[in-house]
Amino acid sequence: MANKKSSRRSSGKDPHRAREARKYENPIPSREFIMETLETEGVPMDMSSLADRLDLASEEQLEALRRRLRAMQRDGQLVCNRNDNYCLVNKRDLIVGRVIGHADGFGFLRPDDGGDDLYLSFKEMRSVFHDDRAVVRVTGMDRRNRLEGAVVEVLERNTRNVAGRLYMETGVGFVVPDSKRLSKDVVIPSNEIGNARQGQMVVAEILDQPTKRTPPIGRITEVLGDHLGPGMETDIAIRTHSIPIDWPDEVEQQIGTIKSEVAETDKKDRVDLRKLPLVTIDGADARDFDDAVYCEPKPKGWRLLVCIADVSHYVEPGSALDSEARIRGNSVYFPDRVIPMLPELLSNGLCSINPQVDRLCMTCELFIDTSGKVTRSKFYPAVMRSHARLIYDDVAAMLEGDARLGKQHAKILPHLQHLNQLYQVLLEQRAMRGAIDFDTTETRIEFNEMKRVERIVPVVRNDAHRIIEECMLAANVAAARFLLRKKQPALYRIHEGPADEKLTDLREFLGELGLSLPGGKKPKAADYAILLDQIKGRADRHLIQTVLLRSLSQALYSSDNVGHFGLSYQAYTHFTSPIRRYPDLIVHRALKHAINRGSADDFDYTKAELQALGEHCSSTERKADEATRDALDWLKCEYMQDKVGETFNGIITSVNSFGVFVELEEIYVDGLVHITALQNDYYHYDPVGHRLTGERTGRVLRLGDPLTIVVAKVNLDDRKIDFVPADGGGQTTGKKRKSRRSESGPGSSKASKAKASGKEKRSGKKKQRRKRSKSTSKKH
């Protein structure tokens, strides 16, 4: 009787039938309805039984159902047991998430739904790679009181190619992955080695994924070259992190149908802004231009126009271009090249706001009063023409009174001055709002003619950078508020406040310095800003700022708006860079849908799909960060190879139980002073105070302290640089470095001793990994 009743309920009408009919020619029941049916039945069901309950009989319907079930299984909504029956994951008390590998062989599962990571032992990690998605069963607690899990099923294999160095023994090859998160060597049978030679950097395609009993097996598909070839660092980073570089044939075919100039028909039914002196302001080396700005004074303040390239006009949902952009998630910026999210015809052509050509755009029009508050805003599609392509340094110089540049750009100079006036009040509003503004240094690598690192220089930010940043922030906030007001589903850029555990450690650290963080148990960004203002004159301000920064979480994309802690906004999204960020493209589509009076029910994306997109784009963003960091670390090691034995001044940037990381002044390279290099004493680690303290001497090495070091060793394979203290504790120091650009090498006997000492003191068993936190105000 119960079965009949449940069967009747499960055969009801799919509430999402209309949405499925819009998306597919031959629609089948939605994911939500399939999950509802399984929950109603209360027992696992095979595909045949499920098709029967859903009233699906034709071959086309059964094939569509099979594909949907496979996709739901891949996304962690369903799991298929050994009897080929499908059941809901939460009915089995299982957790779905992404595997995070560790260099020492163990790993973690980061749950899709949030919460604490689950520890995966070396044994459990045998069958998975880093970044695989898996279903894990909680098995208990490990020795450190962490939740421990066992892999039940691998949902998605995300490592299909491995870049690394080839070694051969007795006719069998082994590729040692370049990524430290991949702890398993890939076995290469002798007939799959091809023309690759011992020691070369190669790419191996995974033929057989690892299991609990067998290692991964692969074949060499690409030889990248010898170990130290120019440009090798970027090639390896691209392959290591599986960043797509080739365009699929379907994309090439679609691009072939797009003309290089804006069609006249596309300009119709748009607001014509071509006569307004809109300008782009970017870096001197920028190749794609997302945004253009214009500002004019009004009786009660200013009118600001932020025009963003209308990528959504050319990249339609479900197209080949859209699918590839979605996979990539974002453009990736390496020191020597860019891997774009969109093909060059769009990213540097039709969707790039180049000077003196017509371009389609989405415009955010803002009216801002004299106190810096937005009083009115609206969004609309427009056609525009950039009147000048300006660079930051020139704009800053003009605003400071450069007569030559002012004369050259006389027609647009008044509008730049209006922008500057608006910026000043926006800056005041930012301070009143209490946004956190950390003082951090970004660097740029300059290459010589041989594509070797010539120097590492800081990127100096001026008022022109900040003007554009404030304009973009205002447009992003306006977009978020508009979407919320229209109740339009979209993606938001969220940044949650500090976790309780990190907040406790932070307050304990500050208490030792006689400081306190206002705000009680739930501090706001304004409380952080107050503390930052209090420490401006202190000698240890960089130490305190670093600890504050590390207490914060990472910004993410989500379909739920929880606000942006660091920027102190109740709602924030990304609207201003659809050329290089897929979430911005989604936001443009949501804005257009709302402008055209669409409802949440007939939008192309459900809330669940948006959340999945947010998680995917957050993942591709992290992947891009890791890839560029790997390339930078390699280049910095290469730069330091001829500086072994030289002495530098530096600042301690991280303290761990195994030593301290030191960043060198002027050249912004960091390395490790291992605890074994600190002679004549035993050092105790204080994680709250971020320091090592000598037991006998009382010597303290603390985060933010200056330290003079000698470069002892550079390991390009592991991207490690080892330092020893110059004052020593018995360490032999090398020759004093006289000039930042000196080419002197490790020729002296003292240098040789320092290098040898470094080798003797290093255990070589612990892997160096430094976590870099980015400024919330810059990476928003």
C-alpha positions in Angstrom: 0.0 0.0 0.0 2.8 2.3 0.9 4.6 1.6 -2.4 1.4 2.5 -4.4 1.1 5.7 -2.5 4.7 6.7 -3.1 4.4 5.7 -6.8 1.5 8.0 -7.2 3.3 10.9 -5.6 6.5 10.4 -7.7 4.5 10.4 -10.9 3.3 14.0 -10.3 4.1 17.0 -12.5 7.7 18.2 -12.8 7.6 21.8 -11.5 10.6 22.6 -13.8 9.2 21.2 -17.0 8.9 24.5 -18.7 12.6 25.3 -18.0 13.7 21.9 -19.4 11.6 22.4 -22.5 13.4 25.7 -23.2 16.8 24.2 -22.8 16.3 20.9 -24.7 14.4 19.8 -27.8 13.5 16.5 -26.2 13.2 17.4 -22.5 13.2 14.8 -19.7 12.4 15.3 -16.0 14.6 17.8 -14.2 17.4 16.9 -11.8 15.2 18.2 -8.9 12.3 16.0 -9.9 14.5 12.9 -10.2 15.9 13.5 -6.7 12.4 14.1 -5.4 11.3 10.8 -6.9 14.2 8.9 -5.3 13.5 10.5 -2.0 9.8 9.7 -2.2 10.5 6.0 -3.0 12.9 5.8 -0.1 15.0 3.0 -1.6 17.8 2.8 -4.2 16.5 2.3 -7.8 18.1 1.1 -11.0 17.7 3.0 -14.2 14.9 0.8 -15.5 12.8 1.3 -12.4 13.4 5.0 -12.3 12.5 5.4 -16.0 9.3 3.5 -15.3 8.4 5.8 -12.4 9.2 8.8 -14.5 7.1 7.5 -17.4 10.0 7.4 -19.9 9.9 4.7 -22.6 11.4 5.8 -25.9 15.0 5.1 -26.8 15.7 8.8 -26.9 14.2 9.4 -23.5 16.2 6.5 -22.0 19.4 7.7 -23.5 18.8 11.2 -22.2 18.0 9.8 -18.7 21.2 7.7 -18.8 23.3 10.9 -19.6 21.5 12.9 -16.9 22.0 10.3 -14.3 25.7 10.1 -15.2 26.0 13.9 -14.9 24.2 13.8 -11.5 26.6 11.1 -10.4 29.6 13.2 -11.6 28.2 16.2 -9.8 27.8 14.3 -6.5 24.0 14.4 -6.4 23.7 10.6 -6.8 25.9 7.6 -6.2 25.6 4.3 -8.0 26.1 1.2 -5.8 27.5 -2.2 -6.7 24.1 -3.4 -7.8 23.8 -0.5 -10.3 21.1 1.2 -8.2 21.0 4.9 -7.8 20.5 6.6 -4.4 20.9 10.1 -3.0 24.2 10.9 -1.5 22.8 12.3 1.7 20.8 9.0 2.2 24.1 7.1 2.7 25.7 9.6 5.1 28.4 10.3 2.5 30.3 13.5 1.7 31.0 14.8 -1.7 34.0 17.0 -2.3 37.3 17.7 -4.1 40.6 16.0 -3.2 43.4 18.3 -2.0 46.8 16.5 -2.3 49.8 17.1 -0.1 53.4 16.7 -1.1 54.0 14.1 1.7 51.4 11.7 0.2 48.3 12.2 2.4 45.5 14.6 1.5 42.2 16.1 2.4 38.6 16.2 1.0 37.1 19.7 0.8 33.3 19.2 1.0 31.2 20.8 -1.7 28.8 22.0 0.9 31.4 23.6 3.1 32.4 22.5 6.5 35.7 21.0 7.8 38.0 19.2 5.5 38.3 15.4 5.9 41.8 13.9 6.3 42.7 11.2 3.8 45.5 8.9 4.7 48.3 7.9 2.4 46.5 4.6 1.8 43.3 6.4 0.8 45.2 8.7 -1.5 46.6 5.8 -3.5 43.5 5.7 -5.7 43.0 9.4 -6.4 44.9 12.4 -7.7 44.8 16.0 -6.4 41.7 17.8 -7.7 39.7 14.6 -8.3 36.1 14.7 -7.0 35.1 11.9 -4.8 32.5 10.5 -2.4 33.9 9.8 1.0 32.6 8.1 4.0 33.5 9.4 7.5 35.4 6.7 9.3 36.3 8.5 12.6 38.9 10.8 13.9 42.7 10.7 13.3 45.4 11.2 16.0 45.2 15.0 15.6 41.4 14.9 16.2 40.6 15.6 12.5 37.7 14.0 10.7 39.0 11.1 8.7 37.5 9.6 5.6 37.6 6.6 3.3 37.1 7.0 -0.5 33.9 5.3 -1.6 33.8 6.3 -5.2 35.7 8.6 -7.5 33.1 10.9 -9.3 35.4 12.8 -11.6 38.9 12.3 -12.7 40.6 15.7 -13.3 44.2 14.6 -13.9 44.5 13.3 -17.4 48.0 14.6 -18.2 51.0 15.1 -15.9 54.0 17.3 -16.6 57.3 16.4 -15.0 60.8 15.1 -15.4 61.5 11.7 -17.0 63.7 9.1 -15.3 64.4 5.6 -16.7 65.5 2.5 -14.9 65.9 -0.9 -16.5 63.9 0.1 -19.6 60.9 1.4 -17.6 60.2 5.1 -17.4 58.9 7.2 -14.5 57.6 10.7 -14.7 58.1 12.5 -11.5 55.3 15.2 -11.4 56.4 18.8 -11.3 53.4 19.6 -9.1 54.1 18.8 -5.4 50.4 18.1 -4.9 50.8 15.0 -7.1 52.8 12.6 -5.0 52.6 9.5 -7.2 55.1 8.9 -10.0 53.6 7.9 -13.4 54.9 4.6 -14.7 55.8 4.7 -18.4 56.1 1.3 -20.2 59.2 1.1 -22.5 57.0 1.1 -25.6 55.3 4.4 -24.6 58.4 6.5 -24.0 58.9 7.5 -27.6 61.8 9.8 -28.3 62.0 11.3 -24.9 65.4 11.1 -23.1 66.4 10.8 -19.5 66.1 14.0 -17.5 63.9 15.8 -20.1 60.7 17.7 -19.1 57.7 15.8 -20.7 54.0 15.5 -20.6 52.5 12.1 -19.9 48.9 11.2 -20.7 47.3 9.0 -18.0 46.2 5.7 -19.6 45.2 4.0 -16.4 44.2 6.0 -13.4 45.6 4.9 -10.0 43.9 2.3 -7.8 44.5 1.2 -4.3 46.7 -1.5 -5.7 48.3 -0.1 -8.8 50.1 3.1 -9.7 49.0 5.4 -12.6 50.3 4.3 -16.0 50.8 6.6 -18.9 52.6 7.4 -22.1 54.7 10.3 -23.3 52.7 12.6 -25.5 54.9 15.7 -25.6 58.5 16.6 -24.9 58.8 20.1 -23.5 62.6 20.2 -23.8 65.6 20.2 -21.6 65.4 21.1 -18.0 66.5 24.7 -18.1 65.2 25.9 -21.4 63.9 29.5 -21.7 60.1 29.7 -21.2 60.1 26.2 -19.7 58.6 27.5 -16.4 55.4 28.7 -18.1 55.0 25.6 -20.3 55.3 23.3 -17.3 52.9 25.4 -15.2 50.3 25.3 -18.0 50.6 21.5 -18.3 50.9 20.9 -14.5 47.6 22.7 -13.8 45.8 21.4 -17.0 45.2 24.9 -18.3 43.6 24.6 -21.8 45.7 26.4 -24.5 44.3 25.0 -27.7 40.8 26.0 -29.1 38.5 23.1 -30.0 37.5 22.8 -33.6 33.9 23.8 -32.8 35.2 27.1 -31.4 37.4 27.7 -34.4 34.4 27.1 -36.7 32.2 29.6 -34.6 35.0 32.2 -34.7 35.2 31.8 -38.5 31.6 33.2 -38.8 32.3 36.3 -36.7 33.4 39.5 -38.5 36.2 41.7 -37.2 34.0 44.8 -37.1 30.7 45.6 -35.3 27.8 45.0 -37.6 25.5 48.0 -38.2 22.4 45.8 -37.3 24.0 45.1 -33.9 24.1 48.8 -33.0 20.3 49.1 -33.3 18.1 49.5 -30.2 21.1 50.6 -28.1 21.9 53.9 -26.4 24.3 55.8 -28.6 27.3 57.1 -26.5 29.8 57.6 -29.3 30.0 61.3 -28.9 30.9 61.1 -25.2 34.7 61.3 -24.6 34.9 57.9 -23.0 38.5 56.7 -22.4 40.3 53.5 -21.3 43.0 53.7 -18.7 45.2 50.6 -18.3 48.8 49.5 -17.9 51.3 50.2 -20.6 51.5 46.5 -21.4 47.7 45.8 -21.4 46.4 44.0 -24.5 42.7 43.7 -23.9 40.5 46.6 -22.6 37.4 45.7 -20.6 36.3 49.1 -19.5 36.0 52.7 -20.4 34.9 55.6 -18.1 33.5 59.1 -18.4 32.7 61.6 -15.6 30.9 65.0 -15.7 29.9 67.3 -12.8 26.2 67.8 -11.9 24.6 70.3 -9.5 24.4 67.7 -6.7 27.6 65.7 -7.5 28.7 63.8 -10.6 27.4 61.5 -13.3 29.7 58.5 -13.9 29.5 56.1 -16.8 31.3 52.8 -16.6 31.1 51.1 -20.0 32.0 47.4 -20.1 32.6 45.3 -23.3 29.4 43.5 -24.2 30.8 40.0 -24.4 27.4 38.4 -23.8 26.3 39.7 -27.2 28.8 37.5 -29.0 29.0 34.5 -26.5 25.6 32.9 -26.3 24.7 30.3 -23.6 25.3 26.8 -24.8 27.5 27.8 -27.8 30.9 26.3 -28.4 32.5 29.6 -27.3 30.5 29.6 -24.1 31.3 26.0 -23.3 35.1 26.6 -23.7 35.0 29.9 -21.7 33.1 28.1 -19.0 35.7 25.4 -18.8 38.6 27.9 -18.6 36.8 30.1 -16.1 39.2 33.0 -16.5 42.3 34.2 -18.4 45.6 33.3 -16.9 48.4 35.9 -16.7 51.9 34.6 -16.7 55.0 36.8 -16.6 55.8 36.1 -20.3 52.3 35.4 -21.8 48.6 35.3 -21.4 46.3 32.3 -21.8 43.0 34.0 -22.6 39.5 32.9 -21.7 38.2 33.9 -25.2 39.9 33.7 -28.6 42.0 36.7 -29.7 39.3 37.8 -32.3 37.1 38.6 -29.3 39.5 39.3 -26.4 41.8 41.6 -28.4 39.3 42.5 -31.1 35.5 42.8 -31.1 35.2 42.7 -27.3 38.2 44.9 -26.6 37.5 48.6 -26.2 40.2 49.8 -28.7 40.5 53.5 -29.4 38.5 55.2 -32.2 36.4 52.2 -33.2 32.7 51.4 -32.5 32.1 48.9 -29.7 29.1 47.3 -28.1 29.0 47.7 -24.4 26.9 47.3 -21.2 26.8 50.6 -19.4 26.4 51.3 -15.7 25.3 54.9 -15.2 25.7 56.3 -11.7 24.7 59.5 -10.1 26.9 60.2 -7.1 26.4 63.0 -4.6 29.1 65.2 -3.0 29.5 62.8 -0.1 30.3 59.9 -2.4 27.0 58.1 -2.1 25.3 56.6 -5.2 21.8 58.2 -5.4 20.7 56.6 -8.6 21.9 54.0 -11.0 20.7 52.2 -14.2 22.1 49.6 -16.6 21.5 49.5 -20.4 23.1 48.1 -23.6 24.9 50.8 -25.6 27.3 51.5 -28.5 30.4 53.6 -27.7 33.7 54.8 -29.1 36.8 55.2 -27.0 38.3 58.6 -27.6 41.7 57.7 -26.2 43.8 54.7 -24.9 45.5 56.1 -21.8 48.0 54.5 -19.5 48.2 54.9 -15.7 51.5 56.7 -15.5 50.5 59.4 -18.1 47.1 60.0 -16.4 48.8 60.4 -13.0 51.3 62.8 -14.5 48.6 64.9 -16.2 46.7 65.2 -12.9 49.9 66.3 -11.2 50.3 69.1 -13.9 52.5 67.6 -16.7 52.2 70.4 -19.3 53.3 68.4 -22.3 50.8 65.5 -21.7 48.1 68.0 -20.7 48.5 69.8 -24.0 48.5 66.5 -25.9 45.3 65.4 -24.3 43.7 68.9 -23.9 40.2 67.7 -25.0 39.9 65.0 -22.4 41.9 66.5 -19.6 38.9 68.2 -18.0 37.0 64.9 -17.8 40.1 63.3 -16.2 40.1 66.1 -13.6 36.4 65.4 -12.9 37.2 61.7 -12.4 39.9 62.7 -10.0 37.5 65.0 -8.0 35.0 62.1 -7.8 37.8 59.7 -6.7 38.6 62.0 -3.8 35.1 61.8 -2.4 34.8 58.0 -3.1 38.0 57.6 -1.1 36.5 59.5 1.8 33.4 57.3 1.5 35.6 54.2 1.5 37.3 55.3 4.7 33.9 56.1 6.3 32.6 52.7 5.2 35.6 51.0 6.9 37.0 49.0 4.0 40.3 47.2 4.7 43.2 48.6 2.8 46.4 46.6 3.2 49.7 48.0 2.1 51.2 45.2 0.0 53.8 45.1 -2.8 53.2 43.6 -6.2 56.1 42.8 -8.5 56.8 42.5 -12.2 59.5 40.4 -13.8 61.6 42.0 -16.6 63.3 39.7 -19.1 66.4 40.2 -21.2 66.9 39.4 -24.9 67.6 35.7 -24.0 64.3 35.5 -22.2 66.1 35.2 -18.9 65.1 37.2 -15.8 66.9 40.6 -15.9 65.4 42.0 -12.7 62.4 41.9 -10.4 60.8 45.3 -9.9 57.9 46.5 -7.7 54.7 47.7 -9.4 54.1 51.2 -8.1 50.4 52.1 -7.8 49.5 55.8 -8.3 46.2 57.8 -8.2 45.3 56.7 -11.7 45.2 53.1 -10.6 43.0 54.0 -7.6 40.7 56.1 -9.7 39.9 53.2 -12.0 39.6 50.8 -9.0 37.1 53.0 -7.3 35.0 53.3 -10.5 35.0 49.6 -10.9 34.0 49.0 -7.3 31.1 51.4 -7.6 29.9 49.7 -10.8 30.2 46.2 -9.2 28.2 47.3 -6.1 25.5 48.9 -8.3 25.2 45.7 -10.3 24.8 43.6 -7.1 22.2 45.9 -5.7 20.3 46.0 -9.0 20.2 42.2 -9.2 19.0 41.9 -5.6 16.3 44.6 -6.1 15.0 42.7 -9.2 15.3 39.4 -7.3 17.3 38.1 -10.2 19.5 35.0 -9.5 23.2 35.7 -10.3 26.7 35.1 -9.0 28.1 37.2 -6.2 31.6 37.8 -5.1 31.5 37.0 -1.4 34.0 37.3 1.4 33.2 36.0 4.8 34.6 37.3 8.1 37.3 35.6 10.0 36.7 32.1 11.5 36.3 31.9 15.3 39.6 29.9 15.7 41.6 32.4 13.7 40.0 35.3 15.5 40.9 33.8 18.9 44.6 33.4 17.8 44.6 37.0 16.4 43.3 38.5 19.6 45.9 36.5 21.6 48.7 37.8 19.3 47.5 41.4 19.5 47.2 41.2 23.3 50.9 40.4 23.6 51.6 43.7 21.8 49.3 45.7 23.9 46.7 46.0 21.1 43.1 44.9 20.7 40.7 44.4 17.8 37.4 46.2 18.4 34.1 44.6 17.4 33.7 41.8 20.0 33.0 38.3 18.7 31.9 39.6 15.3 34.3 42.3 14.2 33.6 44.2 11.0 35.9 45.4 8.3 35.8 48.9 9.9 37.2 47.4 13.1 40.2 46.0 11.1 40.5 49.5 9.5 40.6 51.2 12.9 43.4 48.9 14.1 45.4 49.4 10.8 45.1 53.2 11.3 46.4 52.8 14.9 49.5 51.0 13.9 50.6 53.3 11.1 53.5 54.7 13.0 54.7 51.5 14.6 58.0 49.8 13.6 56.2 46.4 13.7 53.2 47.5 11.5 54.2 45.1 8.7 54.2 42.2 11.2 50.7 43.2 12.5 49.3 43.8 9.0 50.5 40.3 7.9 48.9 38.6 10.8 45.6 40.6 10.2 45.7 39.6 6.6 46.2 35.9 7.3 43.2 35.9 9.7 40.8 36.5 6.8 39.2 34.0 4.5 39.5 33.8 0.7 36.9 35.6 -1.5 34.7 33.2 -3.5 31.9 33.2 -6.1 28.5 32.1 -4.8 24.8 32.2 -5.8 24.0 33.4 -2.2 24.9 36.9 -1.3 26.5 37.1 2.1 28.3 40.4 1.5 32.0 41.2 1.2 33.8 41.6 4.5 37.0 43.1 3.3 35.5 45.8 1.1 32.7 46.3 3.7 29.9 45.9 1.2 26.5 44.3 2.0 26.4 43.1 -1.7 29.1 42.8 -4.2 29.6 41.1 -7.6 31.9 41.1 -10.5 30.6 43.0 -13.6 33.6 44.8 -15.0 35.8 42.1 -16.7 33.7 39.7 -18.9 36.6 39.3 -21.3 38.7 37.5 -18.7 36.3 36.3 -16.0 33.4 33.9 -16.7 31.4 35.0 -13.6 31.2 38.6 -15.0 29.7 37.1 -18.2 27.0 35.4 -16.1 26.3 38.7 -14.4 25.9 40.5 -17.7 23.4 37.8 -18.8 21.5 38.2 -15.5 21.4 42.0 -15.9 20.1 41.8 -19.5 17.5 39.3 -18.3 16.3 41.6 -15.5 16.3 44.6 -17.9 14.1 42.7 -20.3 11.7 42.0 -17.4 12.5 38.4 -17.2 11.7 36.4 -14.0 13.9 34.1 -11.9 11.9 31.1 -13.2 12.6 31.7 -16.9 16.4 32.6 -16.4 18.8 30.2 -18.2 20.3 29.1 -14.9 18.8 27.6 -11.8 20.1 28.6 -8.4 21.8 25.2 -8.1 23.4 25.6 -11.5 24.7 29.0 -10.5 26.1 27.7 -7.3 27.9 24.9 -9.2 29.3 27.6 -11.6 30.5 29.7 -8.7 32.4 26.7 -7.2 33.9 25.9 -10.6 35.0 29.5 -11.2 36.4 29.8 -7.7 38.4 26.6 -8.5 39.7 27.8 -11.8 40.7 31.1 -10.1 42.7 29.2 -7.5 44.2 27.1 -10.3 45.3 30.2 -12.2 46.9 31.6 -9.0 48.8 28.4 -8.3 50.0 28.1 -11.9 51.3 31.7 -12.0 52.9 31.3 -8.6 54.7 28.1 -9.8 56.0 30.0 -12.8 57.1 32.9 -10.7 58.8 30.7 -8.1 60.7 28.9 -10.9 61.9 32.2 -12.4 63.0 33.5 -9.0 65.0 30.4 -8.4 66.6 30.8 -11.9 67.4 34.4 -11.1 69.1 33.4 -7.8 71.2 30.6 -9.2 74.3 32.7 -9.7 73.9 34.5 -6.3 74.8 31.5 -4.1 77.2 32.8 -1.4 76.1 36.4 -1.5 74.7 38.3 1.4 71.3 40.1 1.5 69.1 41.9 3.9 65.6 40.6 4.2 62.3 40.5 6.3 60.9 37.4 7.9 57.5 36.8 6.1 56.5 33.4 7.6 57.4 31.4 10.7 56.9 27.6 10.9 58.1 24.8 13.2 60.8 23.9 10.7 62.2 27.4 10.1 61.5 30.9 8.8 60.9 32.3 5.3 62.7 35.5 4.5 61.9 37.9 1.6 64.9 39.7 0.3 64.8 43.5 0.1 64.8 45.2 -3.3 64.6 41.9 -5.3 61.5 40.4 -3.6 62.7 36.8 -3.6 62.0 34.6 -0.6 63.7 31.5 0.7 63.9 29.3 3.8 66.2 29.5 6.8 65.8 25.9 8.0 65.8 25.4 11.8 68.9 23.3 11.4 70.7 26.3 10.1 70.2 28.0 13.5 73.2 26.7 15.4 74.2 26.6 19.0 70.6 26.5 20.4 67.3 24.7 20.4 64.4 26.8 19.1 60.8 26.5 20.1 57.9 27.4 17.8 55.0 29.7 19.0 52.3 29.6 16.4 50.2 32.3 18.1 53.1 34.7 18.5 54.5 33.8 15.0 58.0 33.3 16.3 60.9 30.9 17.1 62.6 31.4 20.5 66.0 30.1 21.4 66.0 28.0 24.6 69.4 29.0 25.8 70.1 32.3 24.2 66.6 33.7 24.2 67.1 34.8 20.6 63.7 35.5 18.9 63.0 35.2 15.2 59.6 36.8 14.7 57.3 37.5 11.7 58.3 40.9 10.3 61.8 41.0 11.9 64.8 42.0 9.7 67.3 39.3 9.1 70.6 39.3 7.1 71.2 36.0 5.3 73.5 34.2 3.0 72.2 32.4 -0.1 73.2 28.8 0.6 71.5 26.7 -2.1 69.1 27.0 -5.0 67.1 23.9 -6.0 65.3 24.6 -9.3 63.6 21.2 -9.4 61.8 21.8 -6.1 61.7 25.6 -6.5 63.5 26.0 -3.2 66.0 28.6 -2.1 67.9 27.9 1.1 69.3 30.7 3.3 71.6 30.6 6.3 71.9 33.5 8.8 74.8 35.8 8.1 75.5 36.4 11.8 75.6 32.9 12.1 75.7 30.8 15.1 78.8 29.3 13.5 77.7 29.7 9.9 80.3 31.0 7.5 79.0 34.0 5.7 79.6 34.8 2.0 80.8 38.0 0.5 78.8 41.1 1.0 76.6 42.0 -2.0 77.5 45.4 -3.2 74.9 46.1 -5.8 71.5 44.7 -6.6 72.5 44.0 -10.2 76.0 42.6 -9.4 76.9 39.6 -11.4 79.4 38.1 -8.9 78.9 34.4 -8.2 79.8 31.8 -5.7 83.5 31.8 -6.5 85.0 32.5 -3.1 86.0 29.9 -0.6 83.6 31.4 1.9 80.8 31.0 -0.5 81.7 27.4 -1.1 81.7 26.8 2.6 78.4 28.4 3.1 76.9 26.4 0.3 78.4 23.1 1.7 77.2 24.0 5.1 73.7 24.6 3.8 73.7 21.1 2.2 74.9 19.4 5.4 72.3 21.1 7.5 69.3 20.4 5.2 67.4 17.2 5.9 65.8 17.3 2.5 62.7 15.5 3.9 60.4 18.3 4.5 58.8 20.1 1.5 58.8 23.9 1.3 55.4 25.4 0.7 54.6 29.0 1.4 50.9 30.1 1.4 50.5 33.6 0.0 47.6 35.7 1.0 46.5 38.5 -1.3 45.3 41.9 -0.4 41.5 42.0 -0.1 41.4 45.5 -1.4 43.3 44.6 -4.6 42.0 41.1 -5.3 38.3 41.8 -4.8 
